[in-house]
Amino acid sequence: MANIKSAKKRILVNQTRAARNKAIRSSVKTAIKKVEAAVVAKDKEAANAALLSAISTIDKAQSKGVYHKNNASRKVARLTKAVNSIG
């Protein structure tokens, strides 16, 4: 356990940030699962609605530094490609 005051503070701050990042990552995963479920069900309208929501969630996560911009871009591209593949 840390003895120095600044080290104790860093531990608390890191725990807070880790919890925030975990919550954001979880919401992104949920949004992605909703899009994938709509794609599997071949429901074009639901997939498009879920895609818009997922893109928004991913972009917010990227702007907060949870995801690197290329990682976020890749996730969006893959989801978009999946939705566009629905005939």
Distance bins in CASP14 RR format, pairs under 12 A and 6 or more apart:
PFRMAT RR
TARGET T0000
AUTHOR 0000-0000-0000
RMODE 2
METHOD distances of the structure
MODEL  1
1 7 0 0 0 0 1 0 0 0 0 0 0
1 8 0 0 0 0 1 0 0 0 0 0 0
1 11 0 0 0 0 1 0 0 0 0 0 0
2 8 1 0 1 0 0 0 0 0 0 0 0
2 9 0 0 0 0 1 0 0 0 0 0 0
2 10 1 0 0 1 0 0 0 0 0 0 0
2 11 1 0 0 1 0 0 0 0 0 0 0
2 12 0 0 0 0 0 1 0 0 0 0 0
2 14 0 0 0 0 0 1 0 0 0 0 0
3 11 0 0 0 0 0 1 0 0 0 0 0
4 10 0 0 0 0 1 0 0 0 0 0 0
4 11 0 0 0 0 0 1 0 0 0 0 0
5 11 0 0 0 0 0 1 0 0 0 0 0
5 12 0 0 0 0 0 1 0 0 0 0 0
6 12 0 0 0 0 0 1 0 0 0 0 0
6 13 0 0 0 0 0 1 0 0 0 0 0
7 13 0 0 0 0 0 1 0 0 0 0 0
7 14 0 0 0 0 0 1 0 0 0 0 0
8 14 0 0 0 0 0 1 0 0 0 0 0
8 15 0 0 0 0 0 1 0 0 0 0 0
9 15 0 0 0 0 0 1 0 0 0 0 0
9 16 0 0 0 0 0 1 0 0 0 0 0
10 16 0 0 0 0 0 1 0 0 0 0 0
10 17 0 0 0 0 0 1 0 0 0 0 0
11 17 0 0 0 0 0 1 0 0 0 0 0
11 18 0 0 0 0 0 1 0 0 0 0 0
12 18 0 0 0 0 0 1 0 0 0 0 0
12 19 0 0 0 0 0 1 0 0 0 0 0
13 19 0 0 0 0 0 1 0 0 0 0 0
13 20 0 0 0 0 0 1 0 0 0 0 0
14 20 0 0 0 0 0 1 0 0 0 0 0
14 21 0 0 0 0 0 1 0 0 0 0 0
15 21 0 0 0 0 0 1 0 0 0 0 0
15 22 0 0 0 0 0 1 0 0 0 0 0
16 22 0 0 0 0 0 1 0 0 0 0 0
16 23 0 0 0 0 0 1 0 0 0 0 0
17 23 0 0 0 0 0 1 0 0 0 0 0
17 24 0 0 0 0 0 1 0 0 0 0 0
17 64 0 0 0 0 0 1 0 0 0 0 0
17 65 0 0 0 0 0 1 0 0 0 0 0
17 66 0 0 0 0 1 0 0 0 0 0 0
18 24 0 0 0 0 0 1 0 0 0 0 0
18 25 0 0 0 0 0 1 0 0 0 0 0
18 66 0 0 0 0 0 1 0 0 0 0 0
19 25 0 0 0 0 0 1 0 0 0 0 0
19 26 0 0 0 0 0 1 0 0 0 0 0
20 26 0 0 0 0 0 1 0 0 0 0 0
20 27 0 0 0 0 0 1 0 0 0 0 0
20 61 0 0 0 0 0 1 0 0 0 0 0
20 64 0 0 0 0 1 0 0 0 0 0 0
20 65 0 0 0 0 0 1 0 0 0 0 0
20 66 0 0 0 0 1 0 0 0 0 0 0
21 27 0 0 0 0 0 1 0 0 0 0 0
21 28 0 0 0 0 0 1 0 0 0 0 0
21 61 0 0 0 0 1 0 0 0 0 0 0
21 64 0 0 0 0 1 0 0 0 0 0 0
21 65 0 0 0 0 1 0 0 0 0 0 0
21 66 1 0 1 0 0 0 0 0 0 0 0
21 67 0 0 0 0 1 0 0 0 0 0 0
22 28 0 0 0 0 0 1 0 0 0 0 0
22 29 0 0 0 0 0 1 0 0 0 0 0
22 61 0 0 0 0 0 1 0 0 0 0 0
22 66 0 0 0 0 1 0 0 0 0 0 0
23 29 0 0 0 0 0 1 0 0 0 0 0
23 30 0 0 0 0 0 1 0 0 0 0 0
23 57 0 0 0 0 0 1 0 0 0 0 0
23 60 0 0 0 0 0 1 0 0 0 0 0
23 61 0 0 0 0 0 1 0 0 0 0 0
23 64 0 0 0 0 0 1 0 0 0 0 0
23 66 0 0 0 0 1 0 0 0 0 0 0
24 30 0 0 0 0 0 1 0 0 0 0 0
24 31 0 0 0 0 0 1 0 0 0 0 0
24 57 0 0 0 0 1 0 0 0 0 0 0
24 58 0 0 0 0 1 0 0 0 0 0 0
24 59 0 0 0 0 0 1 0 0 0 0 0
24 60 1 0 0 1 0 0 0 0 0 0 0
24 61 1 0 1 0 0 0 0 0 0 0 0
24 62 0 0 0 0 1 0 0 0 0 0 0
24 63 0 0 0 0 0 1 0 0 0 0 0
24 64 1 0 0 1 0 0 0 0 0 0 0
24 65 0 0 0 0 1 0 0 0 0 0 0
24 66 1 0 1 0 0 0 0 0 0 0 0
24 67 0 0 0 0 1 0 0 0 0 0 0
24 72 0 0 0 0 0 1 0 0 0 0 0
25 31 0 0 0 0 0 1 0 0 0 0 0
25 32 0 0 0 0 0 1 0 0 0 0 0
25 57 0 0 0 0 0 1 0 0 0 0 0
25 58 0 0 0 0 0 1 0 0 0 0 0
25 60 0 0 0 0 0 1 0 0 0 0 0
25 61 1 0 0 1 0 0 0 0 0 0 0
25 62 0 0 0 0 0 1 0 0 0 0 0
25 64 0 0 0 0 0 1 0 0 0 0 0
25 65 0 0 0 0 0 1 0 0 0 0 0
25 66 1 0 0 1 0 0 0 0 0 0 0
25 67 0 0 0 0 1 0 0 0 0 0 0
25 71 0 0 0 0 0 1 0 0 0 0 0
25 72 0 0 0 0 0 1 0 0 0 0 0
25 75 0 0 0 0 0 1 0 0 0 0 0
26 32 0 0 0 0 0 1 0 0 0 0 0
26 33 0 0 0 0 0 1 0 0 0 0 0
26 57 0 0 0 0 0 1 0 0 0 0 0
26 61 0 0 0 0 0 1 0 0 0 0 0
26 66 0 0 0 0 0 1 0 0 0 0 0
27 33 0 0 0 0 0 1 0 0 0 0 0
27 34 0 0 0 0 0 1 0 0 0 0 0
27 53 0 0 0 0 0 1 0 0 0 0 0
27 54 0 0 0 0 1 0 0 0 0 0 0
27 56 0 0 0 0 0 1 0 0 0 0 0
27 57 1 0 1 0 0 0 0 0 0 0 0
27 58 0 0 0 0 1 0 0 0 0 0 0
27 60 0 0 0 0 1 0 0 0 0 0 0
27 61 1 0 0 1 0 0 0 0 0 0 0
27 64 0 0 0 0 0 1 0 0 0 0 0
27 66 0 0 0 0 1 0 0 0 0 0 0
27 67 0 0 0 0 0 1 0 0 0 0 0
28 34 0 0 0 0 0 1 0 0 0 0 0
28 35 0 0 0 0 0 1 0 0 0 0 0
28 53 0 0 0 0 0 1 0 0 0 0 0
28 54 1 0 0 1 0 0 0 0 0 0 0
28 55 0 0 0 0 0 1 0 0 0 0 0
28 56 0 0 0 0 0 1 0 0 0 0 0
28 57 1 0 1 0 0 0 0 0 0 0 0
28 58 1 0 1 0 0 0 0 0 0 0 0
28 59 0 0 0 0 0 1 0 0 0 0 0
28 60 0 0 0 0 1 0 0 0 0 0 0
28 61 1 0 1 0 0 0 0 0 0 0 0
28 62 0 0 0 0 1 0 0 0 0 0 0
28 64 0 0 0 0 0 1 0 0 0 0 0
28 65 0 0 0 0 0 1 0 0 0 0 0
28 66 1 0 0 1 0 0 0 0 0 0 0
28 67 1 0 0 1 0 0 0 0 0 0 0
28 71 0 0 0 0 0 1 0 0 0 0 0
28 72 0 0 0 0 1 0 0 0 0 0 0
28 75 1 0 0 1 0 0 0 0 0 0 0
28 76 0 0 0 0 0 1 0 0 0 0 0
28 79 0 0 0 0 0 1 0 0 0 0 0
29 35 0 0 0 0 0 1 0 0 0 0 0
29 36 0 0 0 0 0 1 0 0 0 0 0
29 54 0 0 0 0 1 0 0 0 0 0 0
29 57 0 0 0 0 1 0 0 0 0 0 0
29 58 0 0 0 0 0 1 0 0 0 0 0
29 61 0 0 0 0 0 1 0 0 0 0 0
29 66 0 0 0 0 0 1 0 0 0 0 0
29 67 0 0 0 0 0 1 0 0 0 0 0
29 75 0 0 0 0 0 1 0 0 0 0 0
30 36 0 0 0 0 0 1 0 0 0 0 0
30 37 0 0 0 0 0 1 0 0 0 0 0
30 50 0 0 0 0 0 1 0 0 0 0 0
30 53 0 0 0 0 1 0 0 0 0 0 0
30 54 0 0 0 0 1 0 0 0 0 0 0
30 57 0 0 0 0 1 0 0 0 0 0 0
30 58 0 0 0 0 0 1 0 0 0 0 0
30 61 0 0 0 0 0 1 0 0 0 0 0
31 37 0 0 0 0 0 1 0 0 0 0 0
31 38 0 0 0 0 0 1 0 0 0 0 0
31 49 0 0 0 0 0 1 0 0 0 0 0
31 50 1 0 0 1 0 0 0 0 0 0 0
31 51 0 0 0 0 1 0 0 0 0 0 0
31 52 0 0 0 0 1 0 0 0 0 0 0
31 53 1 0 1 0 0 0 0 0 0 0 0
31 54 1 1 0 0 0 0 0 0 0 0 0
31 55 0 0 0 0 1 0 0 0 0 0 0
31 56 0 0 0 0 1 0 0 0 0 0 0
31 57 1 0 1 0 0 0 0 0 0 0 0
31 58 1 0 0 1 0 0 0 0 0 0 0
31 59 0 0 0 0 0 1 0 0 0 0 0
31 60 0 0 0 0 0 1 0 0 0 0 0
31 61 0 0 0 0 1 0 0 0 0 0 0
31 75 0 0 0 0 1 0 0 0 0 0 0
31 76 0 0 0 0 0 1 0 0 0 0 0
31 79 0 0 0 0 1 0 0 0 0 0 0
32 38 0 0 0 0 0 1 0 0 0 0 0
32 39 0 0 0 0 0 1 0 0 0 0 0
32 47 0 0 0 0 0 1 0 0 0 0 0
32 50 0 0 0 0 1 0 0 0 0 0 0
32 51 0 0 0 0 1 0 0 0 0 0 0
32 53 0 0 0 0 0 1 0 0 0 0 0
32 54 1 0 1 0 0 0 0 0 0 0 0
32 55 0 0 0 0 0 1 0 0 0 0 0
32 57 0 0 0 0 1 0 0 0 0 0 0
32 58 0 0 0 0 1 0 0 0 0 0 0
32 61 0 0 0 0 0 1 0 0 0 0 0
32 67 0 0 0 0 0 1 0 0 0 0 0
32 72 0 0 0 0 0 1 0 0 0 0 0
32 74 0 0 0 0 0 1 0 0 0 0 0
32 75 1 0 0 1 0 0 0 0 0 0 0
32 76 0 0 0 0 1 0 0 0 0 0 0
32 78 0 0 0 0 1 0 0 0 0 0 0
32 79 1 0 0 1 0 0 0 0 0 0 0
32 80 0 0 0 0 0 1 0 0 0 0 0
32 82 0 0 0 0 1 0 0 0 0 0 0
32 83 0 0 0 0 0 1 0 0 0 0 0
33 39 0 0 0 0 0 1 0 0 0 0 0
33 40 0 0 0 0 0 1 0 0 0 0 0
33 50 0 0 0 0 1 0 0 0 0 0 0
33 53 0 0 0 0 0 1 0 0 0 0 0
33 54 0 0 0 0 1 0 0 0 0 0 0
33 57 0 0 0 0 0 1 0 0 0 0 0
33 79 0 0 0 0 0 1 0 0 0 0 0
34 40 0 0 0 0 0 1 0 0 0 0 0
34 41 0 0 0 0 0 1 0 0 0 0 0
34 43 0 0 0 0 0 1 0 0 0 0 0
34 46 0 0 0 0 1 0 0 0 0 0 0
34 47 0 0 0 0 1 0 0 0 0 0 0
34 48 0 0 0 0 0 1 0 0 0 0 0
34 49 0 0 0 0 1 0 0 0 0 0 0
34 50 1 0 1 0 0 0 0 0 0 0 0
34 51 0 0 0 0 1 0 0 0 0 0 0
34 52 0 0 0 0 0 1 0 0 0 0 0
34 53 1 0 0 1 0 0 0 0 0 0 0
34 54 1 0 0 1 0 0 0 0 0 0 0
34 57 0 0 0 0 1 0 0 0 0 0 0
34 79 0 0 0 0 0 1 0 0 0 0 0
34 82 0 0 0 0 0 1 0 0 0 0 0
34 83 0 0 0 0 0 1 0 0 0 0 0
35 41 0 0 0 0 0 1 0 0 0 0 0
35 43 0 0 0 0 0 1 0 0 0 0 0
35 44 0 0 0 0 0 1 0 0 0 0 0
35 46 0 0 0 0 1 0 0 0 0 0 0
35 47 1 0 0 1 0 0 0 0 0 0 0
35 48 0 0 0 0 1 0 0 0 0 0 0
35 49 0 0 0 0 1 0 0 0 0 0 0
35 50 1 0 1 0 0 0 0 0 0 0 0
35 51 1 0 1 0 0 0 0 0 0 0 0
35 52 0 0 0 0 1 0 0 0 0 0 0
35 53 0 0 0 0 1 0 0 0 0 0 0
35 54 1 0 1 0 0 0 0 0 0 0 0
35 55 0 0 0 0 1 0 0 0 0 0 0
35 56 0 0 0 0 0 1 0 0 0 0 0
35 57 0 0 0 0 0 1 0 0 0 0 0
35 58 0 0 0 0 0 1 0 0 0 0 0
35 75 0 0 0 0 0 1 0 0 0 0 0
35 76 0 0 0 0 0 1 0 0 0 0 0
35 78 0 0 0 0 1 0 0 0 0 0 0
35 79 1 0 1 0 0 0 0 0 0 0 0
35 80 0 0 0 0 1 0 0 0 0 0 0
35 81 0 0 0 0 0 1 0 0 0 0 0
35 82 1 0 0 1 0 0 0 0 0 0 0
35 83 1 0 0 1 0 0 0 0 0 0 0
35 84 0 0 0 0 0 1 0 0 0 0 0
35 85 0 0 0 0 0 1 0 0 0 0 0
35 86 0 0 0 0 0 1 0 0 0 0 0
36 43 0 0 0 0 0 1 0 0 0 0 0
36 46 0 0 0 0 0 1 0 0 0 0 0
36 47 0 0 0 0 1 0 0 0 0 0 0
36 50 0 0 0 0 1 0 0 0 0 0 0
36 51 0 0 0 0 0 1 0 0 0 0 0
36 54 0 0 0 0 1 0 0 0 0 0 0
36 75 0 0 0 0 0 1 0 0 0 0 0
36 78 0 0 0 0 1 0 0 0 0 0 0
36 79 1 0 0 1 0 0 0 0 0 0 0
36 81 0 0 0 0 0 1 0 0 0 0 0
36 82 1 0 0 1 0 0 0 0 0 0 0
36 83 0 0 0 0 1 0 0 0 0 0 0
36 85 0 0 0 0 0 1 0 0 0 0 0
36 86 0 0 0 0 0 1 0 0 0 0 0
37 43 0 0 0 0 1 0 0 0 0 0 0
37 46 0 0 0 0 1 0 0 0 0 0 0
37 47 0 0 0 0 1 0 0 0 0 0 0
37 50 1 0 0 1 0 0 0 0 0 0 0
37 51 0 0 0 0 0 1 0 0 0 0 0
37 54 0 0 0 0 0 1 0 0 0 0 0
37 79 0 0 0 0 0 1 0 0 0 0 0
37 82 0 0 0 0 0 1 0 0 0 0 0
37 83 0 0 0 0 0 1 0 0 0 0 0
38 44 0 0 0 0 1 0 0 0 0 0 0
38 45 0 0 0 0 1 0 0 0 0 0 0
38 46 1 0 1 0 0 0 0 0 0 0 0
38 47 1 1 0 0 0 0 0 0 0 0 0
38 48 0 0 0 0 1 0 0 0 0 0 0
38 49 0 0 0 0 1 0 0 0 0 0 0
38 50 1 0 1 0 0 0 0 0 0 0 0
38 51 0 0 0 0 1 0 0 0 0 0 0
38 52 0 0 0 0 0 1 0 0 0 0 0
38 53 0 0 0 0 0 1 0 0 0 0 0
38 54 0 0 0 0 0 1 0 0 0 0 0
38 79 0 0 0 0 0 1 0 0 0 0 0
38 82 0 0 0 0 1 0 0 0 0 0 0
38 83 1 0 0 1 0 0 0 0 0 0 0
38 86 0 0 0 0 1 0 0 0 0 0 0
39 46 0 0 0 0 1 0 0 0 0 0 0
39 47 1 0 1 0 0 0 0 0 0 0 0
39 48 0 0 0 0 0 1 0 0 0 0 0
39 50 0 0 0 0 1 0 0 0 0 0 0
39 51 0 0 0 0 1 0 0 0 0 0 0
39 54 0 0 0 0 0 1 0 0 0 0 0
39 78 0 0 0 0 0 1 0 0 0 0 0
39 79 0 0 0 0 1 0 0 0 0 0 0
39 80 0 0 0 0 0 1 0 0 0 0 0
39 81 0 0 0 0 1 0 0 0 0 0 0
39 82 1 0 1 0 0 0 0 0 0 0 0
39 83 1 0 0 1 0 0 0 0 0 0 0
39 84 0 0 0 0 1 0 0 0 0 0 0
39 85 1 0 0 1 0 0 0 0 0 0 0
39 86 1 0 0 1 0 0 0 0 0 0 0
39 87 0 0 0 0 0 1 0 0 0 0 0
40 46 0 0 0 0 0 1 0 0 0 0 0
40 47 0 0 0 0 1 0 0 0 0 0 0
40 50 0 0 0 0 0 1 0 0 0 0 0
40 82 0 0 0 0 1 0 0 0 0 0 0
40 83 0 0 0 0 0 1 0 0 0 0 0
40 85 0 0 0 0 0 1 0 0 0 0 0
40 86 0 0 0 0 1 0 0 0 0 0 0
41 47 0 0 0 0 1 0 0 0 0 0 0
41 50 0 0 0 0 0 1 0 0 0 0 0
41 83 0 0 0 0 0 1 0 0 0 0 0
41 86 0 0 0 0 1 0 0 0 0 0 0
42 82 0 0 0 0 0 1 0 0 0 0 0
42 83 0 0 0 0 0 1 0 0 0 0 0
42 85 0 0 0 0 1 0 0 0 0 0 0
42 86 1 0 1 0 0 0 0 0 0 0 0
42 87 1 0 0 1 0 0 0 0 0 0 0
43 49 0 0 0 0 1 0 0 0 0 0 0
43 50 0 0 0 0 1 0 0 0 0 0 0
43 51 0 0 0 0 0 1 0 0 0 0 0
43 83 0 0 0 0 0 1 0 0 0 0 0
43 86 1 0 0 1 0 0 0 0 0 0 0
43 87 0 0 0 0 0 1 0 0 0 0 0
44 50 0 0 0 0 0 1 0 0 0 0 0
44 51 0 0 0 0 0 1 0 0 0 0 0
44 82 0 0 0 0 0 1 0 0 0 0 0
44 83 1 0 0 1 0 0 0 0 0 0 0
44 84 0 0 0 0 1 0 0 0 0 0 0
44 85 0 0 0 0 0 1 0 0 0 0 0
44 86 1 0 1 0 0 0 0 0 0 0 0
44 87 1 0 0 1 0 0 0 0 0 0 0
45 51 0 0 0 0 0 1 0 0 0 0 0
45 52 0 0 0 0 0 1 0 0 0 0 0
45 83 0 0 0 0 0 1 0 0 0 0 0
45 86 0 0 0 0 0 1 0 0 0 0 0
46 52 0 0 0 0 0 1 0 0 0 0 0
46 53 0 0 0 0 0 1 0 0 0 0 0
46 54 0 0 0 0 0 1 0 0 0 0 0
46 83 0 0 0 0 1 0 0 0 0 0 0
46 86 0 0 0 0 0 1 0 0 0 0 0
47 53 0 0 0 0 0 1 0 0 0 0 0
47 54 0 0 0 0 1 0 0 0 0 0 0
47 79 0 0 0 0 1 0 0 0 0 0 0
47 80 0 0 0 0 0 1 0 0 0 0 0
47 81 0 0 0 0 0 1 0 0 0 0 0
47 82 1 0 0 1 0 0 0 0 0 0 0
47 83 1 0 1 0 0 0 0 0 0 0 0
47 84 0 0 0 0 1 0 0 0 0 0 0
47 85 0 0 0 0 1 0 0 0 0 0 0
47 86 1 0 0 1 0 0 0 0 0 0 0
47 87 0 0 0 0 0 1 0 0 0 0 0
48 54 0 0 0 0 0 1 0 0 0 0 0
48 55 0 0 0 0 0 1 0 0 0 0 0
48 79 0 0 0 0 0 1 0 0 0 0 0
48 80 0 0 0 0 0 1 0 0 0 0 0
48 82 0 0 0 0 0 1 0 0 0 0 0
48 83 1 0 0 1 0 0 0 0 0 0 0
48 84 0 0 0 0 1 0 0 0 0 0 0
48 86 0 0 0 0 1 0 0 0 0 0 0
49 55 0 0 0 0 0 1 0 0 0 0 0
49 56 0 0 0 0 0 1 0 0 0 0 0
49 83 0 0 0 0 0 1 0 0 0 0 0
50 56 0 0 0 0 0 1 0 0 0 0 0
50 57 0 0 0 0 0 1 0 0 0 0 0
50 79 0 0 0 0 1 0 0 0 0 0 0
50 80 0 0 0 0 0 1 0 0 0 0 0
50 82 0 0 0 0 0 1 0 0 0 0 0
50 83 0 0 0 0 1 0 0 0 0 0 0
50 86 0 0 0 0 0 1 0 0 0 0 0
51 57 0 0 0 0 0 1 0 0 0 0 0
51 58 0 0 0 0 0 1 0 0 0 0 0
51 75 0 0 0 0 0 1 0 0 0 0 0
51 76 0 0 0 0 1 0 0 0 0 0 0
51 77 0 0 0 0 0 1 0 0 0 0 0
51 78 0 0 0 0 0 1 0 0 0 0 0
51 79 1 0 1 0 0 0 0 0 0 0 0
51 80 1 0 0 1 0 0 0 0 0 0 0
51 81 0 0 0 0 0 1 0 0 0 0 0
51 82 0 0 0 0 1 0 0 0 0 0 0
51 83 1 0 1 0 0 0 0 0 0 0 0
51 84 0 0 0 0 1 0 0 0 0 0 0
51 86 0 0 0 0 0 1 0 0 0 0 0
52 58 0 0 0 0 0 1 0 0 0 0 0
52 59 0 0 0 0 0 1 0 0 0 0 0
52 76 0 0 0 0 0 1 0 0 0 0 0
52 79 0 0 0 0 0 1 0 0 0 0 0
52 80 0 0 0 0 0 1 0 0 0 0 0
52 83 0 0 0 0 1 0 0 0 0 0 0
53 59 0 0 0 0 0 1 0 0 0 0 0
53 60 0 0 0 0 0 1 0 0 0 0 0
53 76 0 0 0 0 0 1 0 0 0 0 0
53 79 0 0 0 0 0 1 0 0 0 0 0
53 83 0 0 0 0 0 1 0 0 0 0 0
54 60 0 0 0 0 0 1 0 0 0 0 0
54 61 0 0 0 0 0 1 0 0 0 0 0
54 72 0 0 0 0 0 1 0 0 0 0 0
54 75 0 0 0 0 1 0 0 0 0 0 0
54 76 1 0 0 1 0 0 0 0 0 0 0
54 77 0 0 0 0 0 1 0 0 0 0 0
54 78 0 0 0 0 0 1 0 0 0 0 0
54 79 1 0 1 0 0 0 0 0 0 0 0
54 80 0 0 0 0 1 0 0 0 0 0 0
54 82 0 0 0 0 0 1 0 0 0 0 0
54 83 0 0 0 0 1 0 0 0 0 0 0
55 61 0 0 0 0 0 1 0 0 0 0 0
55 62 0 0 0 0 0 1 0 0 0 0 0
55 72 0 0 0 0 1 0 0 0 0 0 0
55 73 0 0 0 0 0 1 0 0 0 0 0
55 75 0 0 0 0 1 0 0 0 0 0 0
55 76 1 0 1 0 0 0 0 0 0 0 0
55 77 0 0 0 0 0 1 0 0 0 0 0
55 78 0 0 0 0 0 1 0 0 0 0 0
55 79 1 0 0 1 0 0 0 0 0 0 0
55 80 1 0 0 1 0 0 0 0 0 0 0
55 83 0 0 0 0 0 1 0 0 0 0 0
56 62 0 0 0 0 0 1 0 0 0 0 0
56 63 0 0 0 0 0 1 0 0 0 0 0
56 72 0 0 0 0 0 1 0 0 0 0 0
56 76 0 0 0 0 0 1 0 0 0 0 0
56 79 0 0 0 0 0 1 0 0 0 0 0
57 63 0 0 0 0 0 1 0 0 0 0 0
57 64 0 0 0 0 0 1 0 0 0 0 0
57 66 0 0 0 0 0 1 0 0 0 0 0
57 67 0 0 0 0 0 1 0 0 0 0 0
57 72 0 0 0 0 0 1 0 0 0 0 0
57 75 0 0 0 0 1 0 0 0 0 0 0
57 76 0 0 0 0 0 1 0 0 0 0 0
57 79 0 0 0 0 0 1 0 0 0 0 0
58 64 0 0 0 0 0 1 0 0 0 0 0
58 65 0 0 0 0 0 1 0 0 0 0 0
58 66 0 0 0 0 1 0 0 0 0 0 0
58 67 1 0 0 1 0 0 0 0 0 0 0
58 68 0 0 0 0 0 1 0 0 0 0 0
58 69 0 0 0 0 0 1 0 0 0 0 0
58 71 0 0 0 0 1 0 0 0 0 0 0
58 72 1 0 1 0 0 0 0 0 0 0 0
58 73 0 0 0 0 1 0 0 0 0 0 0
58 74 0 0 0 0 1 0 0 0 0 0 0
58 75 1 0 1 0 0 0 0 0 0 0 0
58 76 1 0 1 0 0 0 0 0 0 0 0
58 77 0 0 0 0 0 1 0 0 0 0 0
58 78 0 0 0 0 0 1 0 0 0 0 0
58 79 0 0 0 0 1 0 0 0 0 0 0
58 80 0 0 0 0 0 1 0 0 0 0 0
59 65 0 0 0 0 0 1 0 0 0 0 0
59 66 0 0 0 0 0 1 0 0 0 0 0
59 67 0 0 0 0 1 0 0 0 0 0 0
59 69 0 0 0 0 1 0 0 0 0 0 0
59 71 0 0 0 0 0 1 0 0 0 0 0
59 72 1 0 0 1 0 0 0 0 0 0 0
59 73 0 0 0 0 1 0 0 0 0 0 0
59 75 0 0 0 0 0 1 0 0 0 0 0
59 76 1 0 0 1 0 0 0 0 0 0 0
60 66 0 0 0 0 1 0 0 0 0 0 0
60 67 0 0 0 0 1 0 0 0 0 0 0
60 72 0 0 0 0 1 0 0 0 0 0 0
61 67 1 0 1 0 0 0 0 0 0 0 0
61 68 0 0 0 0 0 1 0 0 0 0 0
61 69 0 0 0 0 0 1 0 0 0 0 0
61 71 0 0 0 0 1 0 0 0 0 0 0
61 72 1 0 0 1 0 0 0 0 0 0 0
61 75 0 0 0 0 1 0 0 0 0 0 0
61 76 0 0 0 0 0 1 0 0 0 0 0
62 68 1 0 0 1 0 0 0 0 0 0 0
62 69 1 0 1 0 0 0 0 0 0 0 0
62 70 0 0 0 0 1 0 0 0 0 0 0
62 71 1 0 0 1 0 0 0 0 0 0 0
62 72 1 1 0 0 0 0 0 0 0 0 0
62 73 0 0 0 0 1 0 0 0 0 0 0
62 74 0 0 0 0 0 1 0 0 0 0 0
62 75 0 0 0 0 1 0 0 0 0 0 0
62 76 0 0 0 0 1 0 0 0 0 0 0
63 69 0 0 0 0 1 0 0 0 0 0 0
63 72 0 0 0 0 1 0 0 0 0 0 0
64 72 0 0 0 0 0 1 0 0 0 0 0
65 71 0 0 0 0 0 1 0 0 0 0 0
65 72 0 0 0 0 1 0 0 0 0 0 0
66 72 0 0 0 0 1 0 0 0 0 0 0
66 75 0 0 0 0 0 1 0 0 0 0 0
67 73 0 0 0 0 1 0 0 0 0 0 0
67 74 0 0 0 0 1 0 0 0 0 0 0
67 75 1 0 0 1 0 0 0 0 0 0 0
67 76 0 0 0 0 0 1 0 0 0 0 0
68 74 0 0 0 0 1 0 0 0 0 0 0
68 75 0 0 0 0 0 1 0 0 0 0 0
69 75 0 0 0 0 0 1 0 0 0 0 0
69 76 0 0 0 0 0 1 0 0 0 0 0
70 76 0 0 0 0 0 1 0 0 0 0 0
70 77 0 0 0 0 0 1 0 0 0 0 0
71 77 0 0 0 0 0 1 0 0 0 0 0
71 78 0 0 0 0 0 1 0 0 0 0 0
72 78 0 0 0 0 0 1 0 0 0 0 0
72 79 0 0 0 0 0 1 0 0 0 0 0
73 79 0 0 0 0 0 1 0 0 0 0 0
73 80 0 0 0 0 0 1 0 0 0 0 0
74 80 0 0 0 0 0 1 0 0 0 0 0
74 81 0 0 0 0 0 1 0 0 0 0 0
75 81 0 0 0 0 0 1 0 0 0 0 0
75 82 0 0 0 0 0 1 0 0 0 0 0
76 82 0 0 0 0 0 1 0 0 0 0 0
76 83 0 0 0 0 0 1 0 0 0 0 0
77 83 0 0 0 0 0 1 0 0 0 0 0
77 84 0 0 0 0 0 1 0 0 0 0 0
78 84 0 0 0 0 0 1 0 0 0 0 0
78 85 0 0 0 0 0 1 0 0 0 0 0
79 85 0 0 0 0 0 1 0 0 0 0 0
79 86 0 0 0 0 0 1 0 0 0 0 0
80 86 0 0 0 0 0 1 0 0 0 0 0
END
